[in-house]
Amino acid sequence: MSSTVDKVKGYANEAAGKAKQTVGKAIGSDRLEAEGAAQEVKGNVQVGIGKAKDAAKEGAKAVDKALNK
C-alpha cells in the first residue's frame, strides 16, 4: 500500500472510531465505545505507517542525491 493510501485509510478509521465512541457513550454501549477506541488506535497506527513510508522515501532520496553528486 502506498503511504497516501495508508494515511487516508488511517484518518478514516480514526474518524469512524471517534464516531463509534460518541454513539456508544450516547446510548450507553460500552461495547461500541470499546470498538470505537480500538478502531481509532488502528487508524493512528495506519497514519503512522504512512508517515514512516514518507520519511523512508525522503531518506532514500537524500542518500541517492548525496551519492550522485
C-alpha positions as CSV (number, residue, x, y, z in Angstrom):
1,M,0.0,0.0,0.0
2,S,1.2,3.5,-0.7
3,S,1.9,6.0,2.0
4,T,-1.1,8.1,0.9
5,V,-3.5,5.1,0.9
6,D,-2.2,4.2,4.4
7,K,-2.8,7.7,5.7
8,V,-6.2,8.1,4.1
9,K,-7.4,4.8,5.5
10,G,-5.9,5.7,8.8
11,Y,-7.7,9.0,9.0
12,A,-10.9,7.3,8.0
13,N,-10.5,4.8,10.8
14,E,-9.8,7.5,13.3
15,A,-12.9,9.4,12.4
16,A,-15.1,6.3,12.4
17,G,-13.7,5.2,15.7
18,K,-14.4,8.6,17.3
19,A,-17.9,8.5,15.9
20,K,-18.5,5.0,17.3
21,Q,-17.2,6.1,20.7
22,T,-19.5,9.1,20.7
23,V,-22.5,7.0,19.7
24,G,-21.5,4.4,22.3
25,K,-21.4,7.0,25.1
26,A,-24.7,8.5,23.9
27,I,-26.6,5.1,24.0
28,G,-24.7,3.7,27.0
29,S,-23.0,0.9,25.0
30,D,-19.6,0.0,26.5
31,R,-19.0,-2.5,23.7
32,L,-19.5,0.2,21.0
33,E,-17.2,2.6,22.9
34,A,-14.5,0.0,23.1
35,E,-14.8,-0.9,19.4
36,G,-14.5,2.8,18.6
37,A,-11.5,3.2,20.7
38,A,-9.8,0.2,19.1
39,Q,-10.7,1.5,15.6
40,E,-9.2,4.9,16.5
41,V,-6.0,3.3,17.6
42,K,-5.9,1.2,14.4
43,G,-6.2,4.5,12.5
44,N,-3.4,6.1,14.4
45,V,-1.2,3.2,13.6
46,Q,-2.1,3.3,9.9
47,V,-1.4,7.1,9.7
48,G,2.0,6.4,11.5
49,I,2.9,3.7,8.9
50,G,2.0,6.1,6.1
51,K,4.2,8.8,7.6
52,A,7.1,6.4,8.2
53,K,6.9,5.3,4.5
54,D,7.1,9.0,3.5
55,A,10.1,9.5,5.8
56,A,11.8,6.4,4.3
57,K,11.2,7.7,0.8
58,E,12.7,11.1,1.6
59,G,15.7,9.5,3.3
60,A,16.3,7.3,0.2
61,K,16.1,10.4,-2.0
62,A,18.6,12.2,0.2
63,V,21.0,9.3,0.1
64,D,20.6,9.0,-3.6
65,K,21.2,12.7,-4.1
66,A,24.3,12.5,-1.9
67,L,25.8,9.5,-3.7
68,N,25.2,11.0,-7.2
69,K,26.8,14.4,-6.6
